[in-house]
Amino acid sequence: MNCYERYLAVYDDDERKKLERVPTHVQYIREEFIDMNKGSILKDYHGKIFNNLYFDIPRILGFDSIFAPFPRSLKFKSIKIENEEGKSIRIREDGQAVRPDTSYYEGGYIKHLDTLNEIKASLKLIENHELINKVITRYEKISPKIFPVLMVDGIFDRVWKSMGMIDFSYHFKKRTALYRELIEFYAYLTQTNILGLINATESRGKVVTLLDDVAYKGYTMISPERWEKDFMPYYKKINSIISEANLISQIHTDGDPTELISSFKKAGFRGLQGFEGGCDPVYINERYPDFVLIGFGDVSYILPYGTSDQIELHVKELLNVLKENKHFILGPSTVIFKEIPLKNVRKFMDVARNYGKYY
Protein backbone atom coordinates (compact mmCIF):
# COMPACT_ATOMS: atom_id res chain seq x y z
CA MET A 1 0.00 0.00 0.00
CA ASN A 2 1.11 3.56 -0.57
CA CYS A 3 0.65 6.33 2.02
CA TYR A 4 -2.71 7.49 0.68
CA GLU A 5 -4.13 3.96 0.51
CA ARG A 6 -2.82 3.09 3.97
CA TYR A 7 -4.47 6.07 5.65
CA LEU A 8 -7.85 5.59 3.95
CA ALA A 9 -7.81 1.84 4.64
CA VAL A 10 -8.25 2.52 8.35
CA TYR A 11 -11.68 3.97 7.53
CA ASP A 12 -12.77 1.11 5.24
CA ASP A 13 -13.86 -2.33 6.52
CA ASP A 14 -12.61 -4.21 3.46
CA GLU A 15 -9.39 -2.30 2.84
CA ARG A 16 -8.51 -2.44 6.53
CA LYS A 17 -7.93 -6.20 6.16
CA LYS A 18 -5.19 -5.52 3.61
CA LEU A 19 -3.10 -3.24 5.85
CA GLU A 20 0.51 -4.37 5.99
CA ARG A 21 1.41 -2.03 8.85
CA VAL A 22 -0.04 0.66 11.11
CA PRO A 23 -0.11 4.03 9.28
CA THR A 24 1.75 7.01 10.74
CA HIS A 25 0.78 10.68 10.93
CA VAL A 26 2.20 13.97 12.14
CA GLN A 27 0.17 17.11 12.78
CA TYR A 28 3.04 19.16 11.36
CA ILE A 29 6.70 19.85 12.05
CA ARG A 30 7.61 23.29 13.35
CA GLU A 31 9.91 25.48 11.26
CA GLU A 32 12.41 25.70 14.13
CA PHE A 33 12.86 21.90 14.11
CA ILE A 34 13.22 21.92 10.32
CA ASP A 35 15.77 24.77 10.36
CA MET A 36 17.81 22.99 13.03
CA ASN A 37 17.80 19.54 11.42
CA LYS A 38 17.21 19.87 7.67
CA GLY A 39 20.92 19.56 6.87
CA SER A 40 21.21 16.24 8.69
CA ILE A 41 17.95 14.92 7.26
CA LEU A 42 18.58 15.89 3.63
CA LYS A 43 22.27 14.93 3.36
CA ASP A 44 21.57 11.22 3.85
CA TYR A 45 18.56 11.15 1.52
CA HIS A 46 18.99 10.48 -2.19
CA GLY A 47 15.40 9.96 -3.31
CA LYS A 48 13.00 12.31 -5.04
CA ILE A 49 11.99 15.46 -3.17
CA PHE A 50 9.12 17.91 -3.68
CA ASN A 51 11.22 21.04 -2.97
CA ASN A 52 8.81 21.88 -0.17
CA LEU A 53 10.23 21.27 3.30
CA TYR A 54 6.74 21.19 4.86
CA PHE A 55 6.19 17.86 3.07
CA ASP A 56 9.75 16.71 2.36
CA ILE A 57 10.98 16.58 5.96
CA PRO A 58 8.12 14.45 7.40
CA ARG A 59 8.18 12.25 4.32
CA ILE A 60 11.91 11.54 4.63
CA LEU A 61 11.44 10.86 8.36
CA GLY A 62 8.89 8.20 7.39
CA PHE A 63 5.48 9.70 8.12
CA ASP A 64 2.61 8.59 5.89
CA SER A 65 0.54 11.75 6.33
CA ILE A 66 0.45 15.32 7.57
CA PHE A 67 -2.22 18.00 8.00
CA ALA A 68 -2.43 20.39 5.07
CA PRO A 69 -4.42 23.57 4.36
CA PHE A 70 -6.54 24.36 1.33
CA PRO A 71 -7.64 27.77 -0.05
CA ARG A 72 -10.64 29.40 1.60
CA SER A 73 -13.84 30.65 -0.01
CA LEU A 74 -14.22 33.73 2.18
CA LYS A 75 -12.41 37.02 2.43
CA PHE A 76 -12.53 39.66 5.18
CA LYS A 77 -11.36 43.22 5.62
CA SER A 78 -9.92 44.07 8.99
CA ILE A 79 -12.05 46.45 11.03
CA LYS A 80 -11.03 49.25 13.38
CA ILE A 81 -12.11 49.13 17.03
CA GLU A 82 -11.16 50.86 20.26
CA ASN A 83 -9.74 48.62 22.97
CA GLU A 84 -10.29 48.95 26.72
CA GLU A 85 -7.38 51.39 26.99
CA GLY A 86 -8.97 53.64 24.38
CA LYS A 87 -6.38 52.73 21.76
CA SER A 88 -7.47 52.26 18.16
CA ILE A 89 -6.54 48.83 16.76
CA ARG A 90 -7.48 46.68 13.80
CA ILE A 91 -8.84 43.16 14.23
CA ARG A 92 -9.67 40.30 11.92
CA GLU A 93 -12.60 37.91 11.76
CA ASP A 94 -11.01 35.77 14.48
CA GLY A 95 -11.30 38.68 16.92
CA GLN A 96 -7.55 39.03 17.22
CA ALA A 97 -5.14 41.83 16.40
CA VAL A 98 -1.79 41.46 14.72
CA ARG A 99 1.21 43.29 16.13
CA PRO A 100 2.93 45.24 13.34
CA ASP A 101 5.94 43.50 11.74
CA THR A 102 5.36 40.27 13.69
CA SER A 103 3.30 37.13 13.34
CA TYR A 104 2.07 37.44 16.94
CA TYR A 105 -1.66 37.58 17.46
CA GLU A 106 -3.31 39.11 20.49
CA GLY A 107 -6.94 39.17 21.54
CA GLY A 108 -9.73 38.48 21.44
CA TYR A 109 -11.54 41.68 20.96
CA ILE A 110 -15.08 40.69 20.01
CA LYS A 111 -16.82 41.97 23.13
CA HIS A 112 -20.08 43.24 21.64
CA LEU A 113 -22.60 42.30 18.97
CA ASP A 114 -21.87 45.55 17.15
CA THR A 115 -18.30 44.41 16.60
CA LEU A 116 -19.42 41.03 15.32
CA ASN A 117 -21.94 42.64 12.99
CA GLU A 118 -19.24 44.89 11.56
CA ILE A 119 -17.03 41.86 10.93
CA LYS A 120 -19.93 40.11 9.20
CA ALA A 121 -20.44 43.16 7.00
CA SER A 122 -16.81 42.95 5.90
CA LEU A 123 -17.25 39.32 4.76
CA LYS A 124 -17.03 38.56 1.07
CA LEU A 125 -17.69 35.19 -0.57
CA ILE A 126 -15.13 34.37 -3.25
CA GLU A 127 -15.31 31.79 -6.02
CA ASN A 128 -11.92 30.16 -5.48
CA HIS A 129 -12.42 27.01 -7.56
CA GLU A 130 -9.33 27.38 -9.75
CA LEU A 131 -6.92 27.82 -6.85
CA ILE A 132 -8.56 25.08 -4.76
CA ASN A 133 -8.34 22.67 -7.69
CA LYS A 134 -4.70 23.55 -8.26
CA VAL A 135 -3.82 22.81 -4.63
CA ILE A 136 -5.79 19.55 -4.46
CA THR A 137 -4.30 18.36 -7.75
CA ARG A 138 -0.84 18.98 -6.32
CA TYR A 139 -1.75 17.11 -3.15
CA GLU A 140 -3.01 14.17 -5.19
CA LYS A 141 0.33 13.94 -6.98
CA ILE A 142 2.31 13.67 -3.73
CA SER A 143 -0.24 11.61 -1.77
CA PRO A 144 1.29 8.20 -2.63
CA LYS A 145 4.50 9.40 -0.93
CA ILE A 146 2.91 11.50 1.85
CA PHE A 147 -0.82 12.04 2.16
CA PRO A 148 -1.91 15.66 2.83
CA VAL A 149 -4.89 15.38 5.20
CA LEU A 150 -7.02 18.49 4.69
CA MET A 151 -7.71 20.73 7.66
CA VAL A 152 -10.13 23.57 8.35
CA ASP A 153 -10.88 25.62 11.47
CA GLY A 154 -13.71 24.42 13.70
CA ILE A 155 -16.04 26.27 16.04
CA PHE A 156 -15.51 26.01 19.82
CA ASP A 157 -11.95 27.26 20.19
CA ARG A 158 -12.60 30.06 17.70
CA VAL A 159 -15.48 31.27 19.86
CA TRP A 160 -13.52 31.52 23.10
CA LYS A 161 -10.40 32.92 21.44
CA SER A 162 -12.45 35.59 19.66
CA MET A 163 -13.58 37.15 22.95
CA GLY A 164 -10.87 35.94 25.35
CA MET A 165 -11.28 33.30 28.05
CA ILE A 166 -12.49 35.66 30.81
CA ASP A 167 -15.27 37.14 28.69
CA PHE A 168 -16.02 33.74 27.19
CA SER A 169 -16.61 32.28 30.66
CA TYR A 170 -19.26 34.92 31.38
CA HIS A 171 -21.04 34.62 28.02
CA PHE A 172 -20.81 30.83 28.13
CA LYS A 173 -22.47 30.70 31.54
CA LYS A 174 -25.26 33.09 30.50
CA ARG A 175 -25.59 31.74 26.95
CA THR A 176 -25.80 35.33 25.79
CA ALA A 177 -26.81 36.48 22.32
CA LEU A 178 -23.16 37.26 21.54
CA TYR A 179 -22.11 33.73 22.52
CA ARG A 180 -24.85 32.12 20.42
CA GLU A 181 -24.20 34.32 17.40
CA LEU A 182 -20.46 33.69 17.52
CA ILE A 183 -21.13 29.95 17.40
CA GLU A 184 -23.41 30.43 14.41
CA PHE A 185 -20.88 32.72 12.71
CA TYR A 186 -17.90 30.39 13.00
CA ALA A 187 -20.03 27.39 12.03
CA TYR A 188 -21.00 29.30 8.89
CA LEU A 189 -17.34 29.97 8.08
CA THR A 190 -16.46 26.30 8.50
CA GLN A 191 -19.39 25.12 6.42
CA THR A 192 -18.75 27.66 3.65
CA ASN A 193 -15.10 26.68 3.29
CA ILE A 194 -15.96 22.98 3.18
CA LEU A 195 -18.64 23.60 0.54
CA GLY A 196 -16.08 25.60 -1.44
CA LEU A 197 -13.75 22.59 -1.37
CA ILE A 198 -16.49 20.15 -2.39
CA ASN A 199 -17.90 22.32 -5.16
CA ALA A 200 -14.47 23.07 -6.60
CA THR A 201 -13.09 19.53 -6.61
CA GLU A 202 -16.16 17.29 -6.78
CA SER A 203 -15.15 15.60 -3.51
CA ARG A 204 -11.52 14.87 -4.31
CA GLY A 205 -10.19 15.89 -0.90
CA LYS A 206 -11.06 12.52 0.73
CA VAL A 207 -10.41 13.42 4.41
CA VAL A 208 -11.33 16.67 6.16
CA THR A 209 -10.11 17.42 9.68
CA LEU A 210 -11.88 20.07 11.74
CA LEU A 211 -9.43 21.71 14.11
CA ASP A 212 -11.15 22.43 17.41
CA ASP A 213 -9.27 22.26 20.71
CA VAL A 214 -11.81 21.40 23.40
CA ALA A 215 -9.61 19.91 26.11
CA TYR A 216 -6.75 20.55 28.47
CA LYS A 217 -4.31 17.91 29.60
CA GLY A 218 -6.40 15.72 31.87
CA TYR A 219 -9.90 17.11 31.30
CA THR A 220 -12.21 18.75 28.80
CA MET A 221 -12.93 22.50 28.58
CA ILE A 222 -16.66 21.89 28.12
CA SER A 223 -19.04 19.20 29.37
CA PRO A 224 -20.59 16.75 26.91
CA GLU A 225 -24.03 18.13 27.79
CA ARG A 226 -23.13 21.70 26.85
CA TRP A 227 -21.15 20.64 23.80
CA GLU A 228 -24.10 18.64 22.51
CA LYS A 229 -26.55 21.44 23.23
CA ASP A 230 -24.51 24.35 21.87
CA PHE A 231 -22.21 22.90 19.19
CA MET A 232 -23.43 19.50 18.06
CA PRO A 233 -26.35 20.76 15.91
CA TYR A 234 -23.89 22.73 13.77
CA TYR A 235 -21.39 19.90 13.56
CA LYS A 236 -24.11 17.44 12.61
CA LYS A 237 -25.04 19.63 9.66
CA ILE A 238 -21.41 20.13 8.62
CA ASN A 239 -20.62 16.42 8.92
CA SER A 240 -23.70 15.47 6.91
CA ILE A 241 -22.41 17.72 4.11
CA ILE A 242 -19.02 16.01 4.31
CA SER A 243 -20.43 12.47 4.34
CA GLU A 244 -22.92 13.19 1.53
CA ALA A 245 -19.95 14.27 -0.57
CA ASN A 246 -18.36 10.87 0.15
CA LEU A 247 -15.63 12.44 2.26
CA ILE A 248 -14.40 11.38 5.69
CA SER A 249 -14.77 13.72 8.65
CA GLN A 250 -12.41 13.67 11.61
CA ILE A 251 -11.72 16.13 14.42
CA HIS A 252 -8.52 17.36 16.07
CA THR A 253 -8.13 18.50 19.64
CA ASP A 254 -5.23 18.84 22.03
CA GLY A 255 -5.55 17.54 25.58
CA ASP A 256 -7.63 14.64 26.88
CA PRO A 257 -10.99 14.52 25.01
CA THR A 258 -12.07 11.13 26.38
CA GLU A 259 -15.26 12.49 27.93
CA LEU A 260 -16.38 13.93 24.59
CA ILE A 261 -15.71 11.01 22.24
CA SER A 262 -19.27 9.71 22.48
CA SER A 263 -20.53 13.19 21.59
CA PHE A 264 -18.13 13.44 18.65
CA LYS A 265 -19.47 10.15 17.32
CA LYS A 266 -23.06 11.38 17.66
CA ALA A 267 -22.11 14.49 15.68
CA GLY A 268 -20.79 12.37 12.81
CA PHE A 269 -17.03 12.45 13.32
CA ARG A 270 -15.39 9.16 12.40
CA GLY A 271 -12.04 9.69 14.08
CA LEU A 272 -9.93 12.02 16.22
CA GLN A 273 -6.32 13.16 16.05
CA GLY A 274 -4.58 14.18 19.26
CA PHE A 275 -4.90 12.20 22.50
CA GLU A 276 -2.41 13.83 24.84
CA GLY A 277 -2.24 14.44 28.56
CA GLY A 278 -3.54 11.36 30.32
CA CYS A 279 -5.72 9.68 27.68
CA ASP A 280 -5.93 5.95 28.38
CA PRO A 281 -5.66 4.03 25.09
CA VAL A 282 -6.98 0.83 26.71
CA TYR A 283 -10.15 2.58 27.91
CA ILE A 284 -10.78 4.28 24.56
CA ASN A 285 -10.00 1.20 22.47
CA GLU A 286 -12.38 -0.96 24.52
CA ARG A 287 -15.30 1.50 24.54
CA TYR A 288 -14.98 2.95 21.04
CA PRO A 289 -13.63 0.12 18.87
CA ASP A 290 -15.08 1.55 15.63
CA PHE A 291 -13.70 5.07 16.19
CA VAL A 292 -10.40 5.86 14.45
CA LEU A 293 -7.65 6.98 16.83
CA ILE A 294 -4.79 9.09 15.48
CA GLY A 295 -1.79 10.06 17.59
CA PHE A 296 -1.06 9.04 21.20
CA GLY A 297 2.73 9.50 20.93
CA ASP A 298 3.79 11.36 24.07
CA VAL A 299 5.40 14.75 23.32
CA SER A 300 5.49 15.94 26.94
CA TYR A 301 8.29 13.64 28.08
CA ILE A 302 8.99 10.55 25.95
CA LEU A 303 9.78 12.18 22.60
CA PRO A 304 11.70 15.23 23.87
CA TYR A 305 13.50 13.65 26.83
CA GLY A 306 13.14 9.85 26.65
CA THR A 307 15.96 7.38 26.10
CA SER A 308 16.02 5.05 23.11
CA ASP A 309 14.72 2.22 25.28
CA GLN A 310 11.92 4.37 26.71
CA ILE A 311 10.79 5.41 23.23
CA GLU A 312 10.79 1.81 22.04
CA LEU A 313 8.81 0.66 25.06
CA HIS A 314 6.30 3.52 24.66
CA VAL A 315 5.61 2.73 20.99
CA LYS A 316 5.34 -1.00 21.64
CA GLU A 317 2.91 -0.43 24.51
CA LEU A 318 0.66 1.69 22.26
CA LEU A 319 0.77 -0.85 19.45
CA ASN A 320 0.11 -3.75 21.82
CA VAL A 321 -3.16 -2.05 22.75
CA LEU A 322 -4.26 -0.45 19.48
CA LYS A 323 -2.62 -2.32 16.61
CA GLU A 324 -4.89 -5.32 16.17
CA ASN A 325 -8.12 -3.33 16.01
CA LYS A 326 -6.79 -1.66 12.84
CA HIS A 327 -8.57 1.60 13.69
CA PHE A 328 -5.27 3.21 14.70
CA ILE A 329 -2.88 5.67 13.04
CA LEU A 330 0.25 6.25 15.13
CA GLY A 331 2.01 9.56 15.56
CA PRO A 332 2.97 12.30 18.00
CA SER A 333 -0.10 13.56 19.84
CA THR A 334 0.70 17.11 18.71
CA VAL A 335 3.48 18.70 16.64
CA ILE A 336 7.19 17.98 16.45
CA PHE A 337 9.01 20.97 17.93
CA LYS A 338 12.67 21.95 18.15
CA GLU A 339 13.25 20.54 21.65
CA ILE A 340 12.61 17.02 20.33
CA PRO A 341 15.95 15.51 19.28
CA LEU A 342 16.13 14.23 15.71
CA LYS A 343 17.47 10.89 16.93
CA ASN A 344 14.35 10.46 19.08
CA VAL A 345 12.04 11.09 16.13
CA ARG A 346 13.98 8.58 14.07
CA LYS A 347 13.81 6.01 16.86
CA PHE A 348 10.05 6.57 17.23
CA MET A 349 9.55 6.04 13.50
CA ASP A 350 11.83 3.00 13.28
CA VAL A 351 9.89 1.22 16.02
CA ALA A 352 6.56 2.31 14.53
CA ARG A 353 7.41 0.89 11.11
CA ASN A 354 9.00 -2.34 12.33
CA TYR A 355 6.75 -3.24 15.27
CA GLY A 356 3.65 -1.92 13.49
CA LYS A 357 3.78 -4.58 10.76
CA TYR A 358 0.89 -6.97 10.27
CA TYR A 359 1.78 -10.56 9.49
Secondary structure, 3 states (H helix, E strand, C coil): CCHHHHHHHCCCHHHHCCCCECCEEECCECHHHHHHHHHHHHHCCCCCCCCCHHHHHHHHHCCCEEEECCCCCEECCCEEEECCCCCEEEECCCCEEECCCCCCEEECCCCCHHHHHHHHHCCEECCCHHHHHHHHHHHHHHCCCCEEEEEEECCHHHHHHHHCHHHHHHHHHHCCHHHHHHHHHHHHHHHHHHHHHHHHHCCCCCEEEEECCCEECCEECCCHHHHHHHCHHHHHHHHHHHHHCCCEEEEEECCCCHHHHHHHHHHCCCEEEECCCCCCHHHHHHHCCCCEEEEEECCCCHHHHCCHHHHHHHHHHHHHHHCCCCCEEEEECCCECCCCCHHHHHHHHHHHHHHCECC
